[in-house]
Amino acid sequence: MHFHWLAIVGAALAGFVVGGLWYGPLFGKAWMQARGIDAAAAKTGANMPLIFGGTFVLNLVAAFMLDHLYLTYDAPVGQHHALVIAGIIGTGFITTSIGVNYLFSRLPRALFLIDAGYWIVMYLVMGAIFGLVV
């Protein structure tokens, strides 16, 4: 298999940027409120290098797996199918999985919508990047 290493790194970086925007200026305050975290507590006791480094590594794994999935198709995937496949992963697998966890954990619906929305958008952005090369 011929992996698209530049696209994998680009998709991982893009996922990281989406997360920064999503949990920062877009939904950061609503997410902290739904999680029960105040701004002062968010800044204390967190190992930020571990959090951000671990997030980037996990994004690399997700991007690698997405590329691997695209490479299993016999024909070129193209932009449309790359987005459809990424959307199916974000909506059909990730969102439903965390939805089950959130239901049993009795977490707020607002938190689910914020987190699920992030995963859908993140995978769509990754899919768009891969759609340019696969």
HELIX and SHEET records of a PDB file:
HELIX    1   1 TRP A    5  LEU A   21  1                                  17    
HELIX    2   2 TRP A   22  LEU A   26  3                                   5    
HELIX    3   3 GLY A   28  ARG A   35  1                                   8    
HELIX    4   4 ALA A   39  ALA A   42  1                                   4    
HELIX    5   5 MET A   48  LEU A   71  1                                  24    
HELIX    6   6 GLY A   78  ILE A   88  1                                  11    
HELIX    7   7 ILE A   89  THR A   95  3                                   7    
HELIX    8   8 THR A   96  SER A  105  1                                  10    
HELIX    9   9 ARG A  109  GLY A  131  1                                  23    
END                                                                             
